[in-house]
Amino acid sequence: EFGGLPLLGIKGVSIIGHGSSDARAVKNAIRAAMTNIEHDLPRRIAEGLTKLGSA
């Protein structure tokens, strides 16, 4: 059902799915990727890590 989990540590959005994912899971993984892109997740994570490093 979940489709996959984000792969963190890269400059971009990548969702890793399970090899036995069905069509519904793949659809949900694509939706998760789109949500991450819409919310600019990679930039926000990088900014948060930068703030933590300078604290």
PDB file of N, CA, C and O in Angstrom, chain B, residues numbered from 101:
ATOM      1  N   GLU B 101       0.800  -1.197   0.000  1.00  0.00           N
ATOM      2  CA  GLU B 101       0.000   0.000   0.000  1.00  0.00           C
ATOM      3  C   GLU B 101       0.844   1.262   0.000  1.00  0.00           C
ATOM      4  O   GLU B 101       0.513   2.218  -0.701  1.00  0.00           O
ATOM      5  N   PHE B 102       1.929   1.288   0.771  1.00  0.00           N
ATOM      6  CA  PHE B 102       2.724   2.504   0.880  1.00  0.00           C
ATOM      7  C   PHE B 102       3.521   2.781  -0.389  1.00  0.00           C
ATOM      8  O   PHE B 102       3.757   3.943  -0.719  1.00  0.00           O
ATOM      9  N   GLY B 103       3.925   1.779  -1.083  1.00  0.00           N
ATOM     10  CA  GLY B 103       4.608   1.965  -2.353  1.00  0.00           C
ATOM     11  C   GLY B 103       6.105   2.096  -2.254  1.00  0.00           C
ATOM     12  O   GLY B 103       6.820   1.607  -3.128  1.00  0.00           O
ATOM     13  N   GLY B 104       6.601   2.738  -1.223  1.00  0.00           N
ATOM     14  CA  GLY B 104       8.038   2.903  -1.091  1.00  0.00           C
ATOM     15  C   GLY B 104       8.392   3.928  -0.049  1.00  0.00           C
ATOM     16  O   GLY B 104       7.526   4.581   0.532  1.00  0.00           O
ATOM     17  N   LEU B 105       9.671   4.056   0.176  1.00  0.00           N
ATOM     18  CA  LEU B 105      10.194   5.013   1.148  1.00  0.00           C
ATOM     19  C   LEU B 105      11.198   5.915   0.463  1.00  0.00           C
ATOM     20  O   LEU B 105      11.864   5.502  -0.487  1.00  0.00           O
ATOM     21  N   PRO B 106      11.313   7.159   0.944  1.00  0.00           N
ATOM     22  CA  PRO B 106      12.271   8.072   0.313  1.00  0.00           C
ATOM     23  C   PRO B 106      13.713   7.653   0.593  1.00  0.00           C
ATOM     24  O   PRO B 106      14.036   7.168   1.678  1.00  0.00           O
ATOM     25  N   LEU B 107      14.558   7.850  -0.394  1.00  0.00           N
ATOM     26  CA  LEU B 107      15.990   7.633  -0.249  1.00  0.00           C
ATOM     27  C   LEU B 107      16.604   8.992   0.055  1.00  0.00           C
ATOM     28  O   LEU B 107      16.641   9.867  -0.810  1.00  0.00           O
ATOM     29  N   LEU B 108      17.078   9.169   1.264  1.00  0.00           N
ATOM     30  CA  LEU B 108      17.640  10.450   1.680  1.00  0.00           C
ATOM     31  C   LEU B 108      19.139  10.462   1.435  1.00  0.00           C
ATOM     32  O   LEU B 108      19.774   9.412   1.344  1.00  0.00           O
ATOM     33  N   GLY B 109      19.697  11.661   1.329  1.00  0.00           N
ATOM     34  CA  GLY B 109      21.128  11.801   1.132  1.00  0.00           C
ATOM     35  C   GLY B 109      21.512  12.050  -0.313  1.00  0.00           C
ATOM     36  O   GLY B 109      22.693  12.029  -0.659  1.00  0.00           O
ATOM     37  N   ILE B 110      20.535  12.280  -1.141  1.00  0.00           N
ATOM     38  CA  ILE B 110      20.807  12.599  -2.538  1.00  0.00           C
ATOM     39  C   ILE B 110      20.235  13.975  -2.843  1.00  0.00           C
ATOM     40  O   ILE B 110      19.392  14.483  -2.104  1.00  0.00           O
ATOM     41  N   LYS B 111      20.688  14.565  -3.917  1.00  0.00           N
ATOM     42  CA  LYS B 111      20.171  15.877  -4.313  1.00  0.00           C
ATOM     43  C   LYS B 111      19.003  15.672  -5.262  1.00  0.00           C
ATOM     44  O   LYS B 111      19.149  15.788  -6.479  1.00  0.00           O
ATOM     45  N   GLY B 112      17.873  15.374  -4.709  1.00  0.00           N
ATOM     46  CA  GLY B 112      16.690  15.125  -5.513  1.00  0.00           C
ATOM     47  C   GLY B 112      15.716  14.250  -4.753  1.00  0.00           C
ATOM     48  O   GLY B 112      15.881  14.005  -3.558  1.00  0.00           O
ATOM     49  N   VAL B 113      14.716  13.790  -5.447  1.00  0.00           N
ATOM     50  CA  VAL B 113      13.699  12.936  -4.846  1.00  0.00           C
ATOM     51  C   VAL B 113      13.798  11.554  -5.473  1.00  0.00           C
ATOM     52  O   VAL B 113      13.788  11.408  -6.695  1.00  0.00           O
ATOM     53  N   SER B 114      13.893  10.550  -4.624  1.00  0.00           N
ATOM     54  CA  SER B 114      13.923   9.171  -5.090  1.00  0.00           C
ATOM     55  C   SER B 114      13.128   8.329  -4.108  1.00  0.00           C
ATOM     56  O   SER B 114      13.343   8.403  -2.898  1.00  0.00           O
ATOM     57  N   ILE B 115      12.221   7.540  -4.626  1.00  0.00           N
ATOM     58  CA  ILE B 115      11.422   6.652  -3.797  1.00  0.00           C
ATOM     59  C   ILE B 115      11.817   5.223  -4.149  1.00  0.00           C
ATOM     60  O   ILE B 115      11.797   4.834  -5.317  1.00  0.00           O
ATOM     61  N   ILE B 116      12.172   4.454  -3.140  1.00  0.00           N
ATOM     62  CA  ILE B 116      12.568   3.060  -3.332  1.00  0.00           C
ATOM     63  C   ILE B 116      11.357   2.177  -3.046  1.00  0.00           C
ATOM     64  O   ILE B 116      10.790   2.219  -1.954  1.00  0.00           O
ATOM     65  N   GLY B 117      10.973   1.386  -4.029  1.00  0.00           N
ATOM     66  CA  GLY B 117       9.833   0.494  -3.873  1.00  0.00           C
ATOM     67  C   GLY B 117      10.277  -0.944  -3.685  1.00  0.00           C
ATOM     68  O   GLY B 117      11.408  -1.307  -4.009  1.00  0.00           O
ATOM     69  N   HIS B 118       9.389  -1.743  -3.168  1.00  0.00           N
ATOM     70  CA  HIS B 118       9.650  -3.162  -2.981  1.00  0.00           C
ATOM     71  C   HIS B 118       9.451  -3.879  -4.312  1.00  0.00           C
ATOM     72  O   HIS B 118       8.585  -3.502  -5.101  1.00  0.00           O
ATOM     73  N   GLY B 119      10.230  -4.883  -4.554  1.00  0.00           N
ATOM     74  CA  GLY B 119      10.159  -5.608  -5.817  1.00  0.00           C
ATOM     75  C   GLY B 119       8.822  -6.265  -6.097  1.00  0.00           C
ATOM     76  O   GLY B 119       8.480  -6.507  -7.255  1.00  0.00           O
ATOM     77  N   SER B 120       8.067  -6.553  -5.058  1.00  0.00           N
ATOM     78  CA  SER B 120       6.768  -7.203  -5.261  1.00  0.00           C
ATOM     79  C   SER B 120       5.609  -6.210  -5.188  1.00  0.00           C
ATOM     80  O   SER B 120       4.461  -6.607  -4.986  1.00  0.00           O
ATOM     81  N   SER B 121       5.908  -4.923  -5.352  1.00  0.00           N
ATOM     82  CA  SER B 121       4.863  -3.902  -5.295  1.00  0.00           C
ATOM     83  C   SER B 121       3.852  -4.107  -6.417  1.00  0.00           C
ATOM     84  O   SER B 121       4.216  -4.381  -7.561  1.00  0.00           O
ATOM     85  N   ASP B 122       2.574  -3.969  -6.066  1.00  0.00           N
ATOM     86  CA  ASP B 122       1.533  -4.058  -7.085  1.00  0.00           C
ATOM     87  C   ASP B 122       1.256  -2.662  -7.656  1.00  0.00           C
ATOM     88  O   ASP B 122       1.910  -1.691  -7.276  1.00  0.00           O
ATOM     89  N   ALA B 123       0.299  -2.570  -8.555  1.00  0.00           N
ATOM     90  CA  ALA B 123       0.002  -1.300  -9.227  1.00  0.00           C
ATOM     91  C   ALA B 123      -0.391  -0.211  -8.234  1.00  0.00           C
ATOM     92  O   ALA B 123      -0.006   0.947  -8.393  1.00  0.00           O
ATOM     93  N   ARG B 124      -1.150  -0.580  -7.221  1.00  0.00           N
ATOM     94  CA  ARG B 124      -1.569   0.403  -6.209  1.00  0.00           C
ATOM     95  C   ARG B 124      -0.362   0.956  -5.462  1.00  0.00           C
ATOM     96  O   ARG B 124      -0.281   2.161  -5.222  1.00  0.00           O
ATOM     97  N   ALA B 125       0.567   0.098  -5.096  1.00  0.00           N
ATOM     98  CA  ALA B 125       1.762   0.530  -4.378  1.00  0.00           C
ATOM     99  C   ALA B 125       2.624   1.438  -5.247  1.00  0.00           C
ATOM    100  O   ALA B 125       3.175   2.421  -4.753  1.00  0.00           O
ATOM    101  N   VAL B 126       2.746   1.124  -6.526  1.00  0.00           N
ATOM    102  CA  VAL B 126       3.526   1.964  -7.441  1.00  0.00           C
ATOM    103  C   VAL B 126       2.866   3.334  -7.575  1.00  0.00           C
ATOM    104  O   VAL B 126       3.548   4.359  -7.564  1.00  0.00           O
ATOM    105  N   LYS B 127       1.545   3.349  -7.701  1.00  0.00           N
ATOM    106  CA  LYS B 127       0.805   4.613  -7.776  1.00  0.00           C
ATOM    107  C   LYS B 127       1.061   5.451  -6.525  1.00  0.00           C
ATOM    108  O   LYS B 127       1.284   6.658  -6.618  1.00  0.00           O
ATOM    109  N   ASN B 128       1.030   4.813  -5.358  1.00  0.00           N
ATOM    110  CA  ASN B 128       1.273   5.530  -4.108  1.00  0.00           C
ATOM    111  C   ASN B 128       2.708   6.034  -4.020  1.00  0.00           C
ATOM    112  O   ASN B 128       2.949   7.106  -3.466  1.00  0.00           O
ATOM    113  N   ALA B 129       3.654   5.286  -4.551  1.00  0.00           N
ATOM    114  CA  ALA B 129       5.051   5.731  -4.562  1.00  0.00           C
ATOM    115  C   ALA B 129       5.205   6.964  -5.445  1.00  0.00           C
ATOM    116  O   ALA B 129       5.930   7.894  -5.094  1.00  0.00           O
ATOM    117  N   ILE B 130       4.533   6.973  -6.578  1.00  0.00           N
ATOM    118  CA  ILE B 130       4.583   8.139  -7.462  1.00  0.00           C
ATOM    119  C   ILE B 130       3.955   9.343  -6.774  1.00  0.00           C
ATOM    120  O   ILE B 130       4.477  10.454  -6.864  1.00  0.00           O
ATOM    121  N   ARG B 131       2.849   9.130  -6.096  1.00  0.00           N
ATOM    122  CA  ARG B 131       2.212  10.223  -5.342  1.00  0.00           C
ATOM    123  C   ARG B 131       3.146  10.753  -4.256  1.00  0.00           C
ATOM    124  O   ARG B 131       3.234  11.963  -4.049  1.00  0.00           O
ATOM    125  N   ALA B 132       3.837   9.857  -3.569  1.00  0.00           N
ATOM    126  CA  ALA B 132       4.776  10.281  -2.529  1.00  0.00           C
ATOM    127  C   ALA B 132       5.893  11.125  -3.131  1.00  0.00           C
ATOM    128  O   ALA B 132       6.283  12.140  -2.554  1.00  0.00           O
ATOM    129  N   ALA B 133       6.406  10.718  -4.279  1.00  0.00           N
ATOM    130  CA  ALA B 133       7.456  11.491  -4.945  1.00  0.00           C
ATOM    131  C   ALA B 133       6.943  12.869  -5.330  1.00  0.00           C
ATOM    132  O   ALA B 133       7.637  13.868  -5.145  1.00  0.00           O
ATOM    133  N   MET B 134       5.737  12.925  -5.862  1.00  0.00           N
ATOM    134  CA  MET B 134       5.158  14.211  -6.251  1.00  0.00           C
ATOM    135  C   MET B 134       4.983  15.126  -5.041  1.00  0.00           C
ATOM    136  O   MET B 134       5.249  16.325  -5.126  1.00  0.00           O
ATOM    137  N   THR B 135       4.542  14.571  -3.929  1.00  0.00           N
ATOM    138  CA  THR B 135       4.374  15.362  -2.708  1.00  0.00           C
ATOM    139  C   THR B 135       5.715  15.896  -2.230  1.00  0.00           C
ATOM    140  O   THR B 135       5.814  17.055  -1.824  1.00  0.00           O
ATOM    141  N   ASN B 136       6.748  15.060  -2.274  1.00  0.00           N
ATOM    142  CA  ASN B 136       8.087  15.509  -1.875  1.00  0.00           C
ATOM    143  C   ASN B 136       8.577  16.642  -2.763  1.00  0.00           C
ATOM    144  O   ASN B 136       9.197  17.588  -2.278  1.00  0.00           O
ATOM    145  N   ILE B 137       8.307  16.555  -4.045  1.00  0.00           N
ATOM    146  CA  ILE B 137       8.708  17.611  -4.981  1.00  0.00           C
ATOM    147  C   ILE B 137       7.916  18.884  -4.715  1.00  0.00           C
ATOM    148  O   ILE B 137       8.489  19.972  -4.659  1.00  0.00           O
ATOM    149  N   GLU B 138       6.597  18.754  -4.550  1.00  0.00           N
ATOM    150  CA  GLU B 138       5.741  19.917  -4.305  1.00  0.00           C
ATOM    151  C   GLU B 138       6.140  20.667  -3.043  1.00  0.00           C
ATOM    152  O   GLU B 138       6.032  21.892  -2.985  1.00  0.00           O
ATOM    153  N   HIS B 139       6.600  19.937  -2.033  1.00  0.00           N
ATOM    154  CA  HIS B 139       6.998  20.560  -0.770  1.00  0.00           C
ATOM    155  C   HIS B 139       8.491  20.881  -0.716  1.00  0.00           C
ATOM    156  O   HIS B 139       9.009  21.269   0.332  1.00  0.00           O
ATOM    157  N   ASP B 140       9.176  20.719  -1.837  1.00  0.00           N
ATOM    158  CA  ASP B 140      10.604  21.051  -1.953  1.00  0.00           C
ATOM    159  C   ASP B 140      11.421  20.380  -0.849  1.00  0.00           C
ATOM    160  O   ASP B 140      12.285  21.001  -0.230  1.00  0.00           O
ATOM    161  N   LEU B 141      11.133  19.118  -0.621  1.00  0.00           N
ATOM    162  CA  LEU B 141      11.737  18.384   0.490  1.00  0.00           C
ATOM    163  C   LEU B 141      13.265  18.351   0.478  1.00  0.00           C
ATOM    164  O   LEU B 141      13.864  18.571   1.531  1.00  0.00           O
ATOM    165  N   PRO B 142      13.933  18.088  -0.651  1.00  0.00           N
ATOM    166  CA  PRO B 142      15.403  18.049  -0.602  1.00  0.00           C
ATOM    167  C   PRO B 142      16.025  19.364  -0.115  1.00  0.00           C
ATOM    168  O   PRO B 142      16.963  19.349   0.682  1.00  0.00           O
ATOM    169  N   ARG B 143      15.509  20.489  -0.590  1.00  0.00           N
ATOM    170  CA  ARG B 143      16.042  21.788  -0.163  1.00  0.00           C
ATOM    171  C   ARG B 143      15.768  22.011   1.320  1.00  0.00           C
ATOM    172  O   ARG B 143      16.634  22.499   2.046  1.00  0.00           O
ATOM    173  N   ARG B 144      14.578  21.660   1.768  1.00  0.00           N
ATOM    174  CA  ARG B 144      14.220  21.874   3.173  1.00  0.00           C
ATOM    175  C   ARG B 144      15.069  21.004   4.103  1.00  0.00           C
ATOM    176  O   ARG B 144      15.462  21.448   5.182  1.00  0.00           O
ATOM    177  N   ILE B 145      15.346  19.782   3.692  1.00  0.00           N
ATOM    178  CA  ILE B 145      16.209  18.910   4.494  1.00  0.00           C
ATOM    179  C   ILE B 145      17.616  19.495   4.554  1.00  0.00           C
ATOM    180  O   ILE B 145      18.224  19.549   5.624  1.00  0.00           O
ATOM    181  N   ALA B 146      18.136  19.936   3.405  1.00  0.00           N
ATOM    182  CA  ALA B 146      19.483  20.517   3.369  1.00  0.00           C
ATOM    183  C   ALA B 146      19.566  21.746   4.261  1.00  0.00           C
ATOM    184  O   ALA B 146      20.545  21.916   4.987  1.00  0.00           O
ATOM    185  N   GLU B 147      18.556  22.603   4.216  1.00  0.00           N
ATOM    186  CA  GLU B 147      18.551  23.797   5.066  1.00  0.00           C
ATOM    187  C   GLU B 147      18.511  23.418   6.542  1.00  0.00           C
ATOM    188  O   GLU B 147      19.210  24.016   7.360  1.00  0.00           O
ATOM    189  N   GLY B 148      17.699  22.432   6.880  1.00  0.00           N
ATOM    190  CA  GLY B 148      17.612  21.991   8.267  1.00  0.00           C
ATOM    191  C   GLY B 148      18.928  21.420   8.768  1.00  0.00           C
ATOM    192  O   GLY B 148      19.331  21.684   9.901  1.00  0.00           O
ATOM    193  N   LEU B 149      19.596  20.644   7.935  1.00  0.00           N
ATOM    194  CA  LEU B 149      20.889  20.081   8.332  1.00  0.00           C
ATOM    195  C   LEU B 149      21.946  21.168   8.472  1.00  0.00           C
ATOM    196  O   LEU B 149      22.804  21.095   9.352  1.00  0.00           O
ATOM    197  N   THR B 150      21.885  22.177   7.601  1.00  0.00           N
ATOM    198  CA  THR B 150      22.822  23.298   7.699  1.00  0.00           C
ATOM    199  C   THR B 150      22.613  24.040   9.010  1.00  0.00           C
ATOM    200  O   THR B 150      23.578  24.404   9.682  1.00  0.00           O
ATOM    201  N   LYS B 151      21.358  24.263   9.374  1.00  0.00           N
ATOM    202  CA  LYS B 151      21.055  24.950  10.637  1.00  0.00           C
ATOM    203  C   LYS B 151      21.548  24.136  11.828  1.00  0.00           C
ATOM    204  O   LYS B 151      22.086  24.696  12.783  1.00  0.00           O
ATOM    205  N   LEU B 152      21.368  22.826  11.775  1.00  0.00           N
ATOM    206  CA  LEU B 152      21.842  21.975  12.869  1.00  0.00           C
ATOM    207  C   LEU B 152      23.361  22.019  12.983  1.00  0.00           C
ATOM    208  O   LEU B 152      23.912  22.013  14.084  1.00  0.00           O
ATOM    209  N   GLY B 153      24.025  22.064  11.847  1.00  0.00           N
ATOM    210  CA  GLY B 153      25.483  22.088  11.842  1.00  0.00           C
ATOM    211  C   GLY B 153      26.064  23.380  12.372  1.00  0.00           C
ATOM    212  O   GLY B 153      27.185  23.394  12.881  1.00  0.00           O
ATOM    213  N   SER B 154      25.314  24.468  12.261  1.00  0.00           N
ATOM    214  CA  SER B 154      25.824  25.759  12.731  1.00  0.00           C
ATOM    215  C   SER B 154      25.338  26.090  14.133  1.00  0.00           C
ATOM    216  O   SER B 154      25.656  27.158  14.657  1.00  0.00           O
ATOM    217  N   ALA B 155      24.579  25.200  14.748  1.00  0.00           N
ATOM    218  CA  ALA B 155      24.048  25.464  16.097  1.00  0.00           C
ATOM    219  C   ALA B 155      25.061  25.142  17.162  1.00  0.00           C
ATOM    220  O   ALA B 155      24.781  25.305  18.350  1.00  0.00           O
TER     221      ALA B 155
END
